[in-house]
Amino acid sequence: MSNKVFVMFKKPGEARGALDDLGRMDFAKSAITVGSEEPLEGFEQCGASGKPTRIGLFATAGGLVGAAAALLLTVTTSRHMGLVTGGMPIVAPWPFGIIVFELTALGAIAFTLGRMIFEAGLMSPVPRALQKAPGVEASVVLEIECPTEARATAAARACQARGGLVTGSAES
């Protein structure tokens, strides 16, 4: 079981100092989650996996899916319309090339956007503990996962020394 400590800071500098102190106390970066309503200069993303992004692969896959969908759409539509072409081919490359190009771009854009939203975690709900408490003015909220109660107490004290307001702790 691990214990979680939730701390609110009014100033980003105070939170940065607390993160430095926690780092010196051998708290893993993956055990600390930083929450803020605005981007914070000088904060590294704590808790990130550090894996390389897969957006390029998703853009390529989206382009291929878009091209396949365009070809399927244009060829199927042309063959089922019963057009009289006077000996010309039903599936002509020039007019269909435009449709294939556009749907390839659309597929690549849609897949890239979807993967970006997923990797950024924009669809995941903000943990209740990282939301600001009513009536409390806070700029940065930290969630610190601790293996023991003693470590949770030490983390809370280190954050309070930097001006943090410990809003609670939970056992998970």
C-alpha positions as CSV (number, residue, x, y, z in Angstrom):
1,M,0.0,0.0,0.0
2,S,1.1,3.5,-0.7
3,N,0.2,6.8,0.9
4,K,-0.5,10.0,-1.1
5,V,0.2,13.5,0.1
6,F,-1.5,16.5,-1.6
7,V,0.1,19.9,-1.2
8,M,-0.9,23.3,-2.6
9,F,1.4,26.2,-3.3
10,K,0.6,29.8,-4.0
11,K,3.8,30.5,-6.0
12,P,5.5,28.3,-8.6
13,G,8.9,29.1,-7.0
14,E,7.8,27.5,-3.7
15,A,6.7,24.4,-5.6
16,R,10.0,24.2,-7.5
17,G,11.9,24.4,-4.2
18,A,9.8,21.7,-2.6
19,L,10.4,19.5,-5.7
20,D,14.1,20.0,-5.3
21,D,13.9,19.1,-1.6
22,L,11.9,16.0,-2.4
23,G,14.5,15.0,-5.0
24,R,17.3,15.4,-2.4
25,M,15.2,13.1,-0.1
26,D,15.3,10.4,-2.8
27,F,11.7,10.7,-3.9
28,A,11.3,9.3,-7.4
29,K,10.1,11.7,-10.1
30,S,7.6,9.1,-11.2
31,A,6.0,9.3,-7.7
32,I,5.3,13.1,-7.9
33,T,2.5,14.5,-10.0
34,V,2.4,18.3,-10.7
35,G,-0.9,19.9,-11.4
36,S,-1.3,23.5,-12.5
37,E,-3.9,25.6,-14.4
38,E,-1.2,27.2,-16.6
39,P,2.1,26.1,-18.1
40,L,5.0,26.6,-15.6
41,E,8.3,27.7,-16.8
42,G,11.2,25.6,-15.4
43,F,9.1,22.7,-14.4
44,E,9.9,19.4,-15.9
45,Q,7.1,16.9,-16.4
46,C,7.2,14.7,-13.3
47,G,5.7,11.3,-13.7
48,A,6.2,11.1,-17.4
49,S,7.3,7.8,-18.8
50,G,10.1,9.3,-20.9
51,K,9.2,7.1,-23.9
52,P,9.6,8.5,-27.3
53,T,6.4,9.7,-29.0
54,R,4.5,7.6,-31.4
55,I,2.8,10.5,-33.3
56,G,4.9,10.0,-36.4
57,L,3.7,6.4,-36.7
58,F,0.1,7.4,-36.2
59,A,0.4,10.1,-38.9
60,T,1.7,7.5,-41.3
61,A,-1.0,5.0,-40.4
62,G,-3.7,7.7,-40.7
63,G,-2.4,8.7,-44.1
64,L,-2.6,5.0,-45.3
65,V,-6.1,4.6,-43.8
66,G,-7.2,7.8,-45.5
67,A,-5.8,6.8,-48.9
68,A,-7.4,3.3,-48.6
69,A,-10.7,4.8,-47.7
70,A,-10.5,7.3,-50.6
71,L,-9.8,4.6,-53.1
72,L,-12.6,2.4,-51.7
73,L,-15.0,5.3,-51.8
74,T,-14.2,6.5,-55.3
75,V,-13.9,3.1,-57.0
76,T,-17.1,1.7,-55.4
77,T,-19.1,4.9,-56.1
78,S,-17.9,5.0,-59.8
79,R,-18.7,1.3,-60.4
80,H,-22.2,1.5,-58.8
81,M,-23.3,4.7,-60.6
82,G,-23.6,3.1,-64.1
83,L,-22.1,6.0,-65.9
84,V,-21.8,6.0,-69.7
85,T,-18.2,6.9,-70.4
86,G,-17.9,6.2,-74.1
87,G,-15.0,3.9,-73.8
88,M,-13.1,5.9,-71.2
89,P,-12.0,4.2,-68.0
90,I,-14.5,4.4,-65.1
91,V,-11.7,4.9,-62.6
92,A,-9.6,7.7,-64.0
93,P,-6.4,8.6,-62.1
94,W,-6.5,12.4,-62.3
95,P,-9.9,13.2,-60.8
96,F,-9.5,10.4,-58.2
97,G,-6.0,11.5,-57.3
98,I,-7.3,14.7,-55.9
99,I,-9.8,12.9,-53.6
100,V,-7.1,10.4,-52.6
101,F,-4.7,13.2,-51.7
102,E,-7.3,15.1,-49.6
103,L,-8.4,12.0,-47.7
104,T,-4.8,11.0,-47.1
105,A,-4.1,14.4,-45.5
106,L,-7.4,14.2,-43.5
107,G,-6.5,10.8,-42.2
108,A,-3.0,11.8,-41.2
109,I,-4.3,14.9,-39.4
110,A,-7.1,13.1,-37.6
111,F,-4.8,10.3,-36.4
112,T,-2.1,12.8,-35.3
113,L,-4.6,14.9,-33.4
114,G,-6.0,11.9,-31.7
115,R,-2.6,10.5,-30.6
116,M,-1.5,14.0,-29.4
117,I,-4.6,14.3,-27.2
118,F,-4.0,10.7,-25.9
119,E,-0.3,11.3,-25.2
120,A,-0.9,14.6,-23.5
121,G,-3.6,13.0,-21.3
122,L,-6.1,15.7,-22.2
123,M,-9.1,13.3,-22.0
124,S,-8.2,11.8,-18.7
125,P,-10.0,13.3,-15.8
126,V,-8.0,15.4,-13.3
127,P,-7.7,13.5,-10.0
128,R,-10.0,15.1,-7.4
129,A,-7.0,15.7,-5.2
130,L,-5.2,17.8,-7.8
131,Q,-8.2,20.1,-8.2
132,K,-8.1,23.3,-6.1
133,A,-10.1,23.3,-3.0
134,P,-12.8,26.0,-2.8
135,G,-11.6,29.2,-1.3
136,V,-7.9,28.2,-1.5
137,E,-5.7,30.3,-3.8
138,A,-3.2,27.9,-5.3
139,S,-1.0,28.1,-8.4
140,V,0.5,24.6,-8.2
141,V,-0.7,21.3,-6.6
142,L,1.6,18.4,-5.9
143,E,0.5,14.8,-5.4
144,I,3.3,12.7,-3.8
145,E,3.0,9.0,-3.6
146,C,4.9,7.6,-0.7
147,P,5.6,3.9,0.2
148,T,5.2,4.4,4.0
149,E,3.5,6.6,6.4
150,A,6.9,7.9,7.7
151,R,7.9,8.9,4.1
152,A,4.5,10.7,3.7
153,T,5.0,12.6,6.9
154,A,8.6,13.6,5.8
155,A,7.2,14.8,2.4
156,A,4.5,16.8,4.0
157,R,7.0,18.5,6.4
158,A,9.4,19.3,3.5
159,C,6.6,20.9,1.5
160,Q,5.3,22.8,4.5
161,A,8.8,24.2,5.0
162,R,8.6,25.7,1.5
163,G,5.2,27.3,2.1
164,G,3.0,24.5,0.9
165,L,-0.5,23.8,2.4
166,V,-1.0,20.1,2.9
167,T,-4.6,19.6,2.0
168,G,-4.8,15.9,2.9
169,S,-3.4,12.5,2.5
170,A,-5.0,9.3,1.3
171,E,-4.1,5.7,1.5
172,S,-4.4,3.7,-1.7
